[in-house]
Amino acid sequence: MKKALIFILFILCLIVLLPSPVAARAGGSSGGFGGSGGGSSPTSGYVGGRNRDYYDDAGYRHYYKYPMRRLFDSIVTLLFVFVSLGIMIWRKVRDWLTGRRKRAPADTMPLDAETAARFENAFYQIEKAWPSNDLSDVADLMTPHFQHQQQRILRRYQRYHKHNQLESIAIVSTELLLPEKPNRQDILVTAQMRDYFTDKRQTATINDQRREAAYIERFSEIWTFKLIDGQYRVAHINQSL
């Protein structure tokens, strides 16, 4: 349906933008052009001193478009452009929403007591260590690669005298994603916290204002644990949900 609408608008644009030839020969068999009458050569017609039409080499007359016709042409062209852009934007939004639904977890199951306790310990310790810009105290809870990756982010914060403050942290729910994979667990967590930045170069008043402007918000993440030397360690956190 949308393709048909675009096609129809495109045809309308072609129709209104093409010149309109009129089969009115200048001179003809009885005219004065080239005949004994010695009439002047027809070139263009004037109405009130304003050029309204012209003749081509074959002698056919072509009418120029009047202002209302040009206005109509412009409206049709703009309509075609806006409809095309609207359909393109709608498709981009639709594709994004479809991809988001595909990324959303489908099958889950509740965590057993041991896994839930292990996850809560890792979650709270890592989140509480984050504002210090130093993860060395919780390095044993993460894989070496993930710990190095996250520490690099914190070093960048440190360079700019910033600290990512996380307050009022609370887990709302946890679920294990299926199917389970060997030596790996993907845990979907829904939690809430207050998340804001402070800057050592700013006054306490400004940093307090930043805290007051931040709300406690709920979010969902997928924490991936990998079994290394008999211990499950955090290997990745997917925050794109």
N, C-alpha and C positions, 0 to 999 in steps of 0.2 A: 504494500500500500504506500509506504513512504517513498520507495523507488519510483513508483508510478507518479506520485505527486511531484517529485523533483523533475521527472521527465516532462510532464505537462508544463510546468513552469519554464523549463528550458526551451520548449517549443514556442511558448508564448513570447519569450524574450527574442527568439529568432524572428518571429513574425513581425513584432513591433519595431525591431531595429533595422530590418532590411528596407532599402529604398522601394518606392512604389512606382514602377514604370507604367505609363499610360500610352496605349496604342493610338497616338494622334500624330500622324506624319506631317511634317512641315513642308508645304509646297504641294507635293503630290503631282499626279499627271496633269492637273489643270492649273497648278500653282505657278508663281512667277519665278521660282528658283531655277535658274539655268534656262528659262524659256524666253519666248520672244517678248514677254511683258517687262523683262529687265528689272524685276522686283528685287528688293534688298534681301540679303541672306538672313534667314531666321537664326537668331542666336539665343536670346533669352527674353522673357516677358517681364514687364514691370507694372506693378499696380500701386499707384500713389507714390512712385519713386522707390518702392521696396521690391527687391528681387524675390519672386515667389516660385519660379521654376527655371529649368534649363533644358537644353537640347543636347543629346549626344551626337557622335559622329554619324550615326545612322539616321538621324533626324527624329528620333523618338523624344518625346517630352517627359521629363521627370519632375515631379512636384517636390519641393522642399517641405519638410514637416513643420506644421504650425506649432506655436507655443504650447497649446493644450495637448497636442500629440506628443511633444517632447516630455511634458510632465507625466503623461501616462506611461511612456517608455521608462522613465526614471522610477516610477512607483513599482512597475512590474519587475524591473531589475533588482531594486532594493528588496522587494518581497522574496525573490528567488534567493538572494544572498542570505537574508535573515533566516528563512526556512532551512536552508542548507546548513548554516551554522548551528541552528537549534537542534537539528537531527544529529549532527556530529557530536555536539556536547552531550546530548542525551545518551548516545551510544557509549561515549567514554565513561559516563557515570554508571551506566548499566554494567559495563565490563568490569569496572572497579568493584561494584557491589557484588557481582558474581564471583570475582576472585576472592573477596573478603569472606563470602559464604563458604567457598572451597577451602580456605585456610582454617576456618573454624573447626574445632574438633567435633567428631561425630559420635564415637562410642567411648564411653568412660565407665569406670567402676570406682566404688569407694576405696580409700586407702585402708590397708590393715593397720593395726595399732602400732606395729614396729616401724613401718614405713612412714606413717603420719608423724610419729615422734621424731624420727630422723630428719624428715623434711622441715618440720617446724624449727628444729634446732639450727639447721643450716640457714633457713630463711631469715630468722631473727638475728642471728649473729652476723651474717653478711650485710644485711640492711643497716644494722646499728654501727658497723665498722665503716660503712661508706662515707659518712660525713667527715671522718678524720683524714681522708685522703691517703690512708695507709691500710692495705689489706694483708699485711704480713702476719697479723695475729690470727687470721682465718684462712691462711693459705692452704692448710691441710684439708679444708672443706671443698676445695676447687681443684680442677686439673691444672697442671702447670701452665698449659697454653691459655686457658681461660683466665687464670689469675694474672698472667702477664698482660693479657689484652685489657683487662679491667684496670689494672694498675697504671697502664699507659694513659688511659682516660683521666684518671685521678691526678697524674703528674701534670697533665695539661691544665687542670683546674688549679693546681698548686702554683703553677707558673703565673697565673693571672690572679692569685690571691683569693681564689673562690673556694667555697665549701658548699656542697650540695646537702642541705639539711633535710633529714627525713624524720618526721615526728608522728606520734599517735599511730604507730604501725600496728595493724591488727589483721589477722587472717580471718576471712569470712568463710571460705570453703576450699576444699582440696579434692581432686579426683585424679585417678590414674588413667592415662590415655591407652586405649586398645587399638591394635593388638600389641602385646608386650614384645619387646625385642631382646635377644640374648645380651646379657651384661649391660642393659640400658633401661632406664625408666624415664618416661615423660609424664610430668605431673602438672596438671592444670590447677593454678591457684587463683582464687579471687580474694583480693585484699584491699585495704584502704590505708591511706596515710596522707600527711601534709608534706608537700614536696616544694622546696624553694631554695634559692641561693643566697648566701651571705658573702660579703666582700670585706676583707680585713682592712682595706684602704678607706672604707666608708665608716661613718659614725654609727654608734649604737642605735641612734634614732632611726636612721635610714634602714638599717638591717631589721629593726623591729617593724617598720612599716612594710617591708617585704614579707615578713612573716604574717602580719595581719591580713595582707592582701591574698595570701595563699589559703585555699580551702582544703579541707580533708576530702579527698576524692577516692572513688572506688575504681579499681582496674583489674584486668586479668592478664596473666602471663603463663607461659609454659616453661617450666624449669626442666632441663634435661640432665639426668645423672648418668654417669658411666662408672662401671665397676672397675676399679684400679687397685691391684694388690689387696683384694678382699674388702675394699671400702668404696661405697658409692660417693662420687664427688661431682660437684656441679660442673658441667661441661659447656652449657649454653643456656641463655635466657632469651626466649622469644617474646618481645614486647609489642609485636605488630598486630595483636588481636583487637 
